[in-house]
Amino acid sequence: MASYLWRKYADYVYTKWERTLLWDMIEPYSRPKSFKPLVTIYIAAFYTGVIGSAITEQLYKEKYWEDRPGQAVPLMKPKFYYGPWKVHKGDTPPQQIL
């Protein structure tokens, strides 16, 4: 009876080690985690910025039209860019012809 128990215990330990070795080899090849939450956050941040800039530009136009009704609104200077900013030839940048 004792030899039977020792044999069962040895089989259990060996298969446990074998399973661990097998899964340690396979684990690096497992499926990567999903990028869906990250992509969702990036898309939400992008469209939040687009909507925010559209609202900012509209408020700028309304404020300009209150002071000077009927005039064309010049381009709005970028708020978060402090480098050199220059518009060539009037109020609009030159058209790029492809």
All heavy atoms as an XYZ file, in Angstrom:
834
protein
N       0.821     -1.190      0.000
C       0.000      0.000      0.000
C       0.872      1.263      0.000
O       0.549      2.223     -0.681
C      -0.911     -0.054      1.225
C      -1.847      1.112      1.362
S      -3.080      0.986      0.082
C      -4.058      2.352      0.453
N       1.962      1.234      0.774
C       2.842      2.409      0.838
C       3.487      2.673     -0.523
O       3.593      3.821     -0.952
C       3.902      2.207      1.905
N       3.915      1.603     -1.199
C       4.548      1.809     -2.509
C       3.525      2.359     -3.518
O       3.877      3.157     -4.381
C       5.154      0.518     -3.018
O       4.158     -0.441     -3.218
N       2.283      1.952     -3.410
C       1.223      2.464     -4.283
C       1.047      3.970     -4.065
O       0.950      4.742     -5.029
C      -0.086      1.714     -4.014
C      -1.277      2.291     -4.751
C      -1.449      2.040     -6.109
C      -2.202      3.088     -4.109
C      -2.522      2.577     -6.799
C      -3.271      3.621     -4.770
C      -3.437      3.371     -6.125
O      -4.493      3.899     -6.801
N       1.004      4.410     -2.794
C       0.848      5.829     -2.482
C       2.053      6.636     -2.970
O       1.889      7.729     -3.513
C       0.664      6.025     -0.981
C      -0.685      5.543     -0.430
C      -0.724      5.664      1.080
C      -1.823      6.310     -1.061
N       3.264      6.068     -2.766
C       4.448      6.772     -3.241
C       4.435      6.906     -4.757
O       4.814      7.937     -5.306
C       5.722      6.055     -2.799
C       6.110      6.388     -1.385
C       6.113      5.546     -0.324
C       6.553      7.659     -0.904
N       6.510      6.191      0.795
C       6.792      7.516      0.467
C       6.752      8.906     -1.482
C       7.227      8.553      1.268
C       7.190      9.936     -0.686
C       7.420      9.768      0.673
N       4.002      5.870     -5.461
C       3.925      5.918     -6.916
C       2.912      6.973     -7.369
O       3.169      7.748     -8.288
C       3.536      4.541     -7.466
C       3.806      4.430     -8.954
C       3.616      3.036     -9.532
N       3.749      1.958     -8.570
C       2.772      1.057     -8.311
N       1.635      1.110     -8.959
N       2.957      0.107     -7.426
N       1.754      7.014     -6.720
C       0.731      8.009     -7.049
C       1.262      9.428     -6.795
O       1.042     10.335     -7.593
C      -0.541      7.784     -6.231
C      -1.403      6.680     -6.755
C      -1.783      7.024     -8.160
C      -3.203      6.679     -8.449
N      -3.528      6.894     -9.849
N       1.950      9.593     -5.663
C       2.509     10.894     -5.334
C       3.577     11.308     -6.357
O       3.629     12.458     -6.802
C       3.113     10.879     -3.924
C       3.756     12.189     -3.547
C       2.997     13.312     -3.290
C       5.143     12.297     -3.468
C       3.592     14.520     -2.959
C       5.759     13.493     -3.145
C       4.962     14.607     -2.890
O       5.558     15.794     -2.575
N       4.418     10.374     -6.756
C       5.462     10.654     -7.742
C       4.842     11.019     -9.100
O       5.300     11.956     -9.773
C       6.382      9.452     -7.890
N       3.781     10.298     -9.487
C       3.090     10.640    -10.734
C       2.488     12.043    -10.665
O       2.543     12.813    -11.627
C       1.998      9.614    -11.039
C       2.559      8.278    -11.471
O       3.756      8.240    -11.839
O       1.809      7.289    -11.434
N       1.909     12.364     -9.516
C       1.294     13.681     -9.325
C       2.353     14.793     -9.434
O       2.171     15.774    -10.137
C       0.592     13.738     -7.971
C       0.241     15.137     -7.536
C      -0.824     15.822     -8.139
C       0.957     15.788     -6.542
C      -1.145     17.101     -7.749
C       0.651     17.079     -6.154
C      -0.405     17.723     -6.753
O      -0.726     18.996     -6.375
N       3.482     14.605     -8.754
C       4.539     15.612     -8.782
C       5.114     15.743    -10.195
O       5.349     16.852    -10.680
C       5.646     15.263     -7.761
C       6.864     16.143     -7.945
C       5.114     15.396     -6.346
N       5.321     14.639    -10.861
C       5.899     14.685    -12.202
C       4.942     15.374    -13.174
O       5.349     16.227    -13.962
C       6.235     13.272    -12.693
C       6.874     13.277    -14.053
C       8.209     13.651    -14.194
C       6.156     12.932    -15.185
C       8.805     13.674    -15.436
C       6.741     12.955    -16.437
C       8.066     13.330    -16.556
O       8.651     13.356    -17.784
N       3.657     15.018    -13.135
C       2.715     15.645    -14.064
C       2.530     17.122    -13.732
O       2.323     17.938    -14.627
C       1.358     14.930    -14.051
O       0.850     14.896    -12.729
C       1.475     13.529    -14.590
N       2.605     17.469    -12.446
C       2.502     18.872    -12.067
C       3.687     19.649    -12.659
O       3.513     20.728    -13.232
C       2.490     18.993    -10.549
C       2.354     20.404    -10.048
C       2.317     20.415     -8.529
C       2.301     21.829     -8.020
N       2.399     21.895     -6.578
N       4.906     19.115    -12.534
C       6.078     19.752    -13.099
C       5.976     19.831    -14.616
O       6.321     20.835    -15.232
C       7.321     18.943    -12.688
C       8.576     19.402    -13.357
C       9.350     20.458    -13.003
C       9.180     18.837    -14.517
N      10.408     20.581    -13.847
C      10.325     19.594    -14.802
C       8.860     17.757    -15.344
C      11.156     19.314    -15.873
C       9.695     17.487    -16.403
C      10.819     18.253    -16.659
N       5.469     18.748    -15.227
C       5.323     18.702    -16.673
C       4.329     19.762    -17.140
O       4.550     20.462    -18.126
C       4.862     17.308    -17.092
C       5.003     17.032    -18.563
C       4.642     15.589    -18.875
O       3.622     15.113    -18.331
O       5.368     14.952    -19.627
N       3.217     19.902    -16.426
C       2.231     20.924    -16.777
C       2.822     22.328    -16.653
O       2.612     23.175    -17.506
C       0.997     20.809    -15.880
C      -0.067     19.912    -16.466
C      -1.291     19.922    -15.611
N      -1.101     18.903    -14.573
C      -1.463     19.028    -13.313
N      -2.051     20.106    -12.886
N      -1.254     18.056    -12.451
N       3.552     22.567    -15.586
C       4.163     23.880    -15.383
C       5.155     24.182    -16.493
O       5.159     25.278    -17.053
C       4.876     23.928    -14.015
O       3.943     23.603    -13.008
C       5.460     25.291    -13.750
N       5.980     23.222    -16.840
C       6.962     23.410    -17.905
C       6.261     23.689    -19.233
O       6.648     24.599    -19.971
C       7.858     22.175    -18.026
C       8.931     22.244    -19.107
C       9.966     23.285    -18.723
C       9.571     20.888    -19.307
N       5.214     22.950    -19.512
C       4.487     23.122    -20.760
C       3.879     24.516    -20.846
O       4.033     25.219    -21.842
C       3.403     22.049    -20.885
C       2.526     22.144    -22.127
C       3.372     21.856    -23.359
C       1.368     21.181    -22.028
N       3.202     24.971    -19.782
C       2.554     26.288    -19.822
C       3.572     27.416    -19.812
O       3.331     28.475    -20.379
C       1.569     26.446    -18.671
C       0.326     25.655    -18.924
C      -0.112     24.576    -18.247
C      -0.621     25.865    -19.977
N      -1.263     24.086    -18.792
C      -1.606     24.863    -19.857
C      -0.723     26.774    -21.011
C      -2.679     24.774    -20.724
C      -1.810     26.692    -21.878
C      -2.765     25.702    -21.729
N       4.717     27.208    -19.190
C       5.763     28.230    -19.241
C       6.304     28.400    -20.658
O       6.714     29.491    -21.043
C       6.912     27.876    -18.289
C       6.526     28.056    -16.830
O       5.487     28.690    -16.568
O       7.272     27.558    -15.968
N       6.295     27.346    -21.431
C       6.760     27.437    -22.807
C       5.707     28.074    -23.705
O       6.033     28.804    -24.633
C       7.104     26.046    -23.342
C       8.367     25.464    -22.728
S       8.630     23.720    -23.095
C       8.272     23.591    -24.807
N       4.437     27.820    -23.431
C       3.356     28.314    -24.288
C       2.964     29.752    -23.950
O       2.526     30.495    -24.815
C       2.138     27.375    -24.186
C       2.484     26.034    -24.803
C       0.925     27.970    -24.857
C       1.405     25.010    -24.686
N       3.148     30.181    -22.722
C       2.661     31.487    -22.268
C       3.137     32.667    -23.115
O       2.347     33.558    -23.421
C       3.043     31.698    -20.808
C       2.369     32.900    -20.198
C       2.679     33.007    -18.726
O       3.661     32.408    -18.252
O       1.929     33.721    -18.055
N       4.403     32.740    -23.539
C       4.800     33.886    -24.373
C       4.043     33.976    -25.694
O       3.962     35.038    -26.283
C       6.288     33.648    -24.635
C       6.737     32.721    -23.583
C       5.547     31.908    -23.201
N       3.484     32.864    -26.156
C       2.764     32.856    -27.420
C       1.266     33.032    -27.235
O       0.512     32.855    -28.169
C       3.043     31.558    -28.177
C       4.497     31.375    -28.453
C       5.268     30.507    -27.705
C       5.118     32.120    -29.449
C       6.618     30.361    -27.947
C       6.474     31.978    -29.689
C       7.209     31.099    -28.937
O       8.542     30.959    -29.183
N       0.843     33.386    -26.047
C      -0.588     33.555    -25.818
C      -1.081     34.816    -26.514
O      -0.307     35.696    -26.880
C      -0.884     33.620    -24.324
O      -0.275     34.754    -23.764
N      -2.365     34.900    -26.676
C      -2.995     36.010    -27.377
C      -2.754     37.312    -26.619
O      -2.898     37.354    -25.403
C      -4.488     35.720    -27.476
C      -5.249     36.704    -28.288
C      -6.677     36.249    -28.399
N      -7.464     37.338    -28.945
C      -8.764     37.343    -28.987
N      -9.437     36.326    -28.504
N      -9.407     38.350    -29.496
N      -2.398     38.386    -27.309
C      -2.152     39.652    -26.607
C      -3.447     40.238    -26.052
O      -4.543     39.900    -26.503
C      -1.566     40.553    -27.693
C      -2.049     39.980    -28.963
C      -2.189     38.501    -28.734
N      -3.303     41.131    -25.096
C      -4.472     41.783    -24.528
C      -5.121     42.665    -25.585
O      -4.489     43.127    -26.519
C      -4.071     42.619    -23.319
C      -3.599     41.784    -22.164
C      -3.251     42.663    -20.985
C      -2.778     41.790    -19.829
N      -2.364     42.570    -18.679
N      -6.371     42.946    -25.404
C      -7.133     43.705    -26.385
C      -6.705     45.174    -26.403
O      -6.451     45.779    -25.370
C      -8.615     43.608    -26.045
O      -9.359     44.422    -26.909
N      -6.658     45.738    -27.609
C      -6.356     47.153    -27.771
C      -7.622     47.997    -27.838
O      -7.550     49.208    -27.992
C      -5.544     47.381    -29.046
C      -4.132     46.914    -28.936
C      -3.701     45.793    -29.619
C      -3.225     47.598    -28.151
C      -2.398     45.365    -29.524
C      -1.916     47.179    -28.050
C      -1.494     46.061    -28.738
N      -8.777     47.358    -27.755
C     -10.040     48.075    -27.916
C     -10.212     49.212    -26.908
O     -10.600     50.318    -27.312
C     -11.204     47.092    -27.822
C     -12.532     47.699    -28.175
C     -13.627     46.658    -28.196
C     -14.946     47.283    -28.562
N     -16.021     46.306    -28.552
N      -9.939     49.037    -25.601
C     -10.093     50.167    -24.679
C      -9.160     51.330    -25.010
O      -9.563     52.492    -24.956
C      -9.755     49.580    -23.306
C      -9.909     48.118    -23.449
C      -9.618     47.801    -24.878
N      -7.926     51.028    -25.391
C      -6.972     52.081    -25.722
C      -7.401     52.841    -26.972
O      -7.368     54.076    -27.005
C      -5.589     51.469    -25.931
C      -4.458     52.438    -26.220
C      -4.210     53.333    -25.005
C      -3.204     51.674    -26.572
N      -7.834     52.125    -27.988
C      -8.288     52.757    -29.223
C      -9.530     53.602    -28.955
O      -9.661     54.716    -29.474
C      -8.550     51.691    -30.314
C      -9.245     52.286    -31.514
C      -7.253     51.023    -30.721
N     -10.429     53.110    -28.116
C     -11.639     53.858    -27.775
C     -11.284     55.172    -27.084
O     -11.854     56.219    -27.402
C     -12.547     53.007    -26.871
O     -12.843     51.769    -27.537
C     -13.829     53.729    -26.556
N     -10.336     55.133    -26.174
C      -9.915     56.348    -25.471
C      -9.285     57.334    -26.452
O      -9.569     58.538    -26.404
C      -8.951     56.003    -24.327
C      -9.706     55.290    -23.210
C      -8.259     57.252    -23.798
C      -8.818     54.720    -22.134
N      -8.435     56.851    -27.364
C      -7.803     57.731    -28.342
C      -8.837     58.379    -29.259
O      -8.748     59.561    -29.569
C      -6.777     56.976    -29.178
C      -5.457     56.749    -28.490
C      -4.493     55.955    -29.055
C      -5.162     57.337    -27.265
C      -3.272     55.739    -28.443
C      -3.951     57.136    -26.641
C      -3.014     56.339    -27.239
O      -1.804     56.134    -26.628
N      -9.808     57.610    -29.704
C     -10.852     58.157    -30.578
C     -11.676     59.199    -29.833
O     -11.973     60.278    -30.363
C     -11.736     57.020    -31.134
C     -10.934     56.182    -32.133
C     -12.990     57.564    -31.781
C     -11.638     54.920    -32.586
N     -12.041     58.899    -28.587
C     -12.813     59.856    -27.787
C     -12.016     61.140    -27.563
O     -12.564     62.248    -27.667
C     -13.209     59.231    -26.456
N     -10.721     61.030    -27.282
C      -9.890     62.216    -27.067
C      -9.774     63.040    -28.347
O      -9.838     64.278    -28.305
C      -8.509     61.796    -26.574
N      -9.632     62.385    -29.478
C      -9.518     63.093    -30.747
C     -10.785     63.890    -31.033
O     -10.723     65.086    -31.343
C      -9.244     62.101    -31.884
C      -9.277     62.734    -33.245
C      -8.217     63.494    -33.685
C     -10.373     62.571    -34.066
C      -8.243     64.086    -34.938
C     -10.414     63.160    -35.318
C      -9.351     63.916    -35.756
N     -11.940     63.246    -30.935
C     -13.177     63.939    -31.249
C     -13.523     64.999    -30.202
O     -14.152     66.000    -30.524
C     -14.330     62.944    -31.439
C     -14.254     62.299    -32.797
C     -13.943     60.959    -32.934
C     -14.455     63.040    -33.951
C     -13.845     60.366    -34.182
C     -14.357     62.467    -35.204
C     -14.061     61.128    -35.313
O     -13.964     60.566    -36.548
N     -13.092     64.813    -28.966
C     -13.262     65.866    -27.964
C     -12.468     67.098    -28.366
O     -12.963     68.230    -28.264
C     -12.812     65.364    -26.579
O     -13.575     64.222    -26.232
C     -12.990     66.436    -25.526
N     -11.249     66.915    -28.847
C     -10.440     68.034    -29.322
C     -11.039     68.718    -30.538
O     -11.029     69.946    -30.638
N     -11.577     67.925    -31.461
C     -12.199     68.497    -32.660
C     -13.397     69.355    -32.278
O     -13.557     70.493    -32.746
C     -12.613     67.382    -33.645
C     -13.506     67.921    -34.744
C     -11.391     66.721    -34.242
N     -14.241     68.833    -31.408
C     -15.433     69.576    -30.982
C     -15.028     70.818    -30.197
O     -15.595     71.903    -30.387
C     -16.365     68.662    -30.169
C     -16.963     67.593    -31.085
C     -17.457     69.464    -29.485
C     -17.682     66.488    -30.351
N     -14.023     70.674    -29.325
C     -13.556     71.826    -28.547
C     -13.005     72.936    -29.431
O     -13.290     74.115    -29.208
N     -12.238     72.574    -30.457
C     -11.697     73.609    -31.346
C     -12.790     74.250    -32.190
O     -12.739     75.460    -32.457
C     -10.600     73.027    -32.229
O     -11.134     72.055    -33.098
N     -13.783     73.489    -32.596
C     -14.896     74.065    -33.360
C     -15.682     75.068    -32.510
O     -16.057     76.148    -32.990
C     -15.818     72.955    -33.857
N     -15.914     74.721    -31.256
C     -16.623     75.638    -30.355
C     -15.797     76.899    -30.114
O     -16.326     78.021    -30.159
C     -16.957     74.931    -29.021
C     -18.023     73.863    -29.257
C     -17.414     75.929    -27.966
C     -18.256     72.965    -28.067
N     -14.494     76.734    -29.911
C     -13.614     77.886    -29.686
C     -13.615     78.820    -30.898
O     -13.717     80.042    -30.754
C     -12.179     77.410    -29.400
O     -12.199     76.532    -28.292
C     -11.252     78.570    -29.110
N     -13.533     78.252    -32.091
C     -13.524     79.079    -33.289
C     -14.856     79.795    -33.490
O     -14.896     80.964    -33.879
C     -13.195     78.224    -34.511
C     -12.961     79.052    -35.747
C     -12.442     78.249    -36.910
O     -12.163     77.052    -36.735
O     -12.307     78.833    -38.000
N     -15.951     79.117    -33.197
C     -17.267     79.741    -33.339
C     -17.426     80.896    -32.356
O     -17.946     81.963    -32.707
C     -18.383     78.707    -33.128
C     -19.760     79.243    -33.417
C     -19.922     79.675    -34.863
O     -19.350     79.081    -35.774
N     -20.696     80.715    -35.090
N     -16.978     80.722    -31.125
C     -17.040     81.807    -30.141
C     -16.172     82.986    -30.575
O     -16.549     84.149    -30.390
C     -16.623     81.300    -28.765
C     -17.578     80.318    -28.092
C     -16.970     79.773    -26.810
C     -18.913     80.983    -27.813
N     -15.018     82.700    -31.163
C     -14.139     83.750    -31.673
C     -14.841     84.542    -32.773
O     -14.811     85.781    -32.789
C     -12.846     83.119    -32.200
C     -11.973     84.037    -33.010
C     -11.199     85.013    -32.392
C     -11.908     83.918    -34.391
C     -10.383     85.858    -33.133
C     -11.097     84.748    -35.141
C     -10.339     85.720    -34.515
O      -9.539     86.550    -35.246
N     -15.494     83.842    -33.687
C     -16.209     84.517    -34.776
C     -17.349     85.376    -34.243
O     -17.547     86.509    -34.683
C     -16.761     83.485    -35.768
C     -15.719     82.866    -36.643
C     -16.358     81.864    -37.585
C     -15.331     81.226    -38.478
N     -15.946     80.252    -39.395
N     -18.110     84.848    -33.300
C     -19.228     85.614    -32.753
C     -18.741     86.872    -32.049
O     -19.353     87.939    -32.184
C     -20.049     84.740    -31.810
C     -20.846     83.669    -32.531
C     -21.580     82.744    -31.579
O     -21.554     83.008    -30.358
O     -22.176     81.769    -32.055
N     -17.661     86.762    -31.308
C     -17.112     87.927    -30.614
C     -16.617     88.958    -31.631
O     -16.816     90.171    -31.453
C     -15.974     87.501    -29.694
C     -15.409     88.630    -28.875
C     -14.311     88.138    -27.963
C     -13.739     89.339    -27.228
N     -12.369     89.180    -26.881
N     -15.971     88.487    -32.703
C     -15.476     89.399    -33.733
C     -16.644     90.101    -34.418
O     -16.587     91.300    -34.690
C     -14.634     88.624    -34.750
C     -13.909     89.511    -35.741
C     -12.671     90.054    -35.426
C     -14.463     89.813    -36.979
C     -11.993     90.864    -36.317
C     -13.797     90.625    -37.882
C     -12.572     91.148    -37.542
O     -11.906     91.967    -38.422
N     -17.724     89.373    -34.711
C     -18.865     89.957    -35.400
C     -19.638     90.932    -34.513
O     -20.304     91.825    -35.011
C     -19.797     88.867    -35.908
C     -19.297     88.216    -37.158
C     -18.516     88.769    -38.125
C     -19.545     86.890    -37.577
N     -18.254     87.879    -39.115
C     -18.883     86.703    -38.801
C     -20.254     85.824    -37.043
C     -18.919     85.507    -39.501
C     -20.291     84.634    -37.741
C     -19.626     84.482    -38.947
N     -19.582     90.749    -33.205
C     -20.232     91.716    -32.320
C     -19.568     93.082    -32.435
O     -20.251     94.111    -32.443
C     -20.166     91.248    -30.860
C     -21.157     90.177    -30.510
C     -21.022     89.728    -29.063
O     -20.232     90.329    -28.315
O     -21.711     88.771    -28.694
N     -18.236     93.098    -32.506
C     -17.505     94.361    -32.601
C     -17.540     94.942    -34.012
O     -17.607     96.154    -34.190
C     -16.040     94.163    -32.180
C     -15.917     93.701    -30.736
O     -16.866     93.940    -29.961
O     -14.881     93.092    -30.393
N     -17.488     94.100    -35.039
C     -17.426     94.546    -36.427
C     -18.448     93.777    -37.261
O     -18.088     92.835    -37.954
C     -16.027     94.301    -36.981
C     -14.918     94.960    -36.196
C     -13.576     94.384    -36.627
N     -12.523     94.737    -35.700
C     -12.200     94.053    -34.608
N     -12.834     92.957    -34.309
N     -11.223     94.470    -33.809
N     -19.710     94.136    -37.208
C     -20.724     93.362    -37.954
C     -20.530     93.472    -39.468
O     -20.206     94.521    -39.990
C     -22.045     93.990    -37.518
C     -21.710     95.278    -36.866
C     -20.284     95.233    -36.461
N     -20.702     92.355    -40.126
C     -20.651     92.317    -41.576
C     -19.272     92.172    -42.178
O     -19.144     92.020    -43.387
N     -18.219     92.204    -41.382
C     -16.874     92.073    -41.922
C     -16.452     90.601    -41.948
O     -16.968     89.780    -41.197
C     -15.883     92.860    -41.073
C     -16.046     94.363    -41.187
C     -14.980     95.094    -40.398
O     -14.079     94.468    -39.840
N     -15.084     96.415    -40.355
N     -15.495     90.328    -42.808
C     -14.951     88.967    -42.871
C     -14.054     88.738    -41.657
O     -13.281     89.605    -41.260
C     -14.162     88.777    -44.151
N     -14.172     87.559    -41.082
C     -13.400     87.233    -39.878
C     -12.011     86.749    -40.284
O     -11.891     85.840    -41.110
C     -14.120     86.138    -39.057
C     -13.337     85.810    -37.802
C     -15.522     86.574    -38.711
N     -10.944     87.350    -39.730
C      -9.602     86.859    -40.062
C      -9.329     85.517    -39.384
O     -10.065     85.090    -38.491
C      -8.682     87.947    -39.502
C      -9.464     88.597    -38.427
C     -10.912     88.488    -38.825
N      -8.262     84.876    -39.827
C      -7.895     83.595    -39.217
C      -7.575     83.788    -37.742
O      -6.986     84.791    -37.341
C      -6.672     83.004    -39.914
C      -6.886     82.464    -41.315
C      -5.571     81.976    -41.888
C      -7.879     81.336    -41.298
N      -7.945     82.804    -36.954
C      -7.675     82.854    -35.524
C      -6.257     82.339    -35.266
O      -5.866     81.290    -35.773
C      -8.690     81.974    -34.782
C      -8.600     82.067    -33.284
S      -9.938     81.192    -32.484
C      -9.193     79.594    -32.321
N      -5.504     83.088    -34.467
C      -4.143     82.661    -34.124
C      -4.225     81.430    -33.216
O      -5.073     81.373    -32.330
C      -3.411     83.787    -33.420
C      -1.966     83.485    -33.172
C      -1.203     84.678    -32.673
C       0.236     84.250    -32.470
N       1.110     85.338    -32.169
N      -3.377     80.442    -33.421
C      -3.416     79.250    -32.570
C      -3.192     79.584    -31.098
O      -2.326     80.395    -30.765
C      -2.274     78.386    -33.099
C      -1.968     78.907    -34.442
C      -2.364     80.336    -34.455
N      -3.973     78.969    -30.205
C      -3.889     79.290    -28.779
C      -2.703     78.634    -28.085
O      -2.114     79.216    -27.202
C      -5.165     78.863    -28.078
C      -6.329     79.754    -28.391
C      -7.451     79.491    -27.418
C      -8.600     80.379    -27.717
N      -8.612     81.602    -26.963
N      -2.367     77.411    -28.465
C      -1.356     76.661    -27.735
C      -0.050     76.516    -28.503
O       0.743     75.639    -28.231
C      -1.885     75.287    -27.346
C      -3.104     75.380    -26.499
C      -4.344     75.038    -26.992
C      -3.010     75.831    -25.195
C      -5.471     75.134    -26.204
C      -4.131     75.933    -24.397
C      -5.361     75.585    -24.901
N       0.162     77.374    -29.508
C       1.403     77.353    -30.277
C       2.052     78.719    -30.124
O       1.497     79.731    -30.542
C       1.126     77.047    -31.750
C       2.350     77.106    -32.616
C       3.346     76.160    -32.478
C       2.519     78.109    -33.549
C       4.478     76.200    -33.256
C       3.650     78.165    -34.342
C       4.626     77.205    -34.185
O       5.745     77.250    -34.959
N       3.238     78.745    -29.496
C       3.891     80.011    -29.196
C       5.070     80.294    -30.116
O       5.810     81.241    -29.888
C       4.350     80.021    -27.733
C       3.188     79.836    -26.782
C       3.024     78.647    -26.084
C       2.262     80.831    -26.609
C       1.956     78.472    -25.232
C       1.188     80.674    -25.744
C       1.037     79.493    -25.053
O      -0.017     79.317    -24.212
N       5.249     79.495    -31.137
C       6.340     79.704    -32.076
C       5.981     80.761    -33.104
O       4.950     81.437    -33.015
N       6.815     80.921    -34.121
C       6.513     81.911    -35.157
C       5.275     81.505    -35.945
O       5.127     80.355    -36.347
C       7.768     81.894    -36.032
C       8.427     80.605    -35.739
C       8.064     80.226    -34.348
N       4.376     82.438    -36.106
C       3.124     82.174    -36.819
C       2.880     83.329    -37.760
O       2.725     84.465    -37.333
C       1.977     82.039    -35.825
C       0.707     81.555    -36.434
C       0.397     80.271    -36.747
C      -0.420     82.348    -36.809
N      -0.849     80.199    -37.292
C      -1.379     81.476    -37.344
C      -0.707     83.696    -36.764
C      -2.610     81.908    -37.813
C      -1.928     84.123    -37.232
C      -2.864     83.233    -37.749
N       2.891     83.055    -39.046
C       2.754     84.113    -40.024
C       1.876     83.625    -41.163
O       1.997     82.500    -41.616
C       4.140     84.487    -40.543
C       4.161     85.649    -41.483
C       5.602     85.967    -41.871
C       5.650     87.109    -42.855
N       7.006     87.380    -43.302
N       0.984     84.503    -41.613
C       0.134     84.183    -42.749
C       0.647     84.985    -43.933
O       0.811     86.200    -43.848
C      -1.345     84.530    -42.454
C      -2.207     84.254    -43.663
C      -1.831     83.748    -41.267
N       0.923     84.304    -45.026
C       1.465     84.953    -46.213
C       0.336     85.476    -47.094
O      -0.704     84.836    -47.242
C       2.318     83.974    -47.019
C       3.503     83.477    -46.258
N       4.627     84.231    -46.061
C       3.733     82.302    -45.616
C       5.501     83.547    -45.349
N       4.975     82.365    -45.063
N       0.533     86.643    -47.683
C      -0.371     87.205    -48.698
C      -1.805     87.343    -48.197
O      -2.716     86.704    -48.702
C      -0.348     86.367    -49.965
C       1.005     86.305    -50.633
C       0.944     85.464    -51.890
C       2.325     85.346    -52.474
N       2.361     84.487    -53.641
N      -2.024     88.135    -47.203
C      -3.398     88.407    -46.785
C      -3.830     87.564    -45.611
O      -3.039     87.155    -44.768
N      -5.119     87.270    -45.566
C      -5.711     86.602    -44.409
C      -5.667     85.091    -44.488
O      -5.872     84.420    -43.501
C      -7.160     87.032    -44.227
C      -7.272     88.494    -43.796
O      -6.298     89.020    -43.249
O      -8.339     89.071    -44.012
N      -5.466     84.552    -45.665
C      -5.541     83.091    -45.796
C      -4.199     82.535    -46.264
O      -3.475     83.191    -47.004
C      -6.623     82.680    -46.820
O      -6.309     83.272    -48.068
C      -7.994     83.132    -46.360
N      -3.859     81.338    -45.812
C      -2.624     80.719    -46.310
C      -2.774     80.346    -47.784
O      -3.886     80.171    -48.269
C      -2.474     79.483    -45.436
C      -3.796     79.243    -44.828
C      -4.535     80.539    -44.828
N      -1.658     80.258    -48.493
C      -1.742     79.945    -49.925
C      -2.320     78.560    -50.177
O      -2.103     77.633    -49.397
C      -0.298     80.042    -50.402
C       0.524     79.863    -49.179
C      -0.287     80.388    -48.044
N      -3.065     78.438    -51.271
C      -3.645     77.144    -51.639
C      -2.556     76.252    -52.205
O      -1.723     76.683    -52.991
C      -4.735     77.350    -52.710
C      -5.922     78.132    -52.226
C      -6.766     77.326    -51.256
O      -6.787     76.107    -51.318
N      -7.421     78.010    -50.346
N      -2.570     75.013    -51.793
C      -1.599     74.059    -52.308
C      -2.210     73.315    -53.482
O      -3.265     72.709    -53.349
C      -1.177     73.084    -51.231
C      -0.407     73.716    -50.126
C       0.031     72.691    -49.083
O      -0.341     71.536    -49.178
N       0.800     73.138    -48.127
N      -1.555     73.372    -54.607
C      -2.040     72.682    -55.796
C      -1.272     71.379    -55.940
O      -0.044     71.366    -55.951
C      -1.847     73.564    -57.057
C      -2.618     74.862    -56.891
C      -2.291     72.809    -58.312
C      -2.360     75.868    -57.994
N      -2.001     70.298    -56.014
C      -1.350     68.987    -56.113
C      -1.018     68.651    -57.528
O      -1.614     68.887    -58.452
C      -2.244     67.907    -55.515
C      -2.539     68.095    -54.034
C      -3.516     67.032    -53.580
C      -1.266     67.991    -53.227
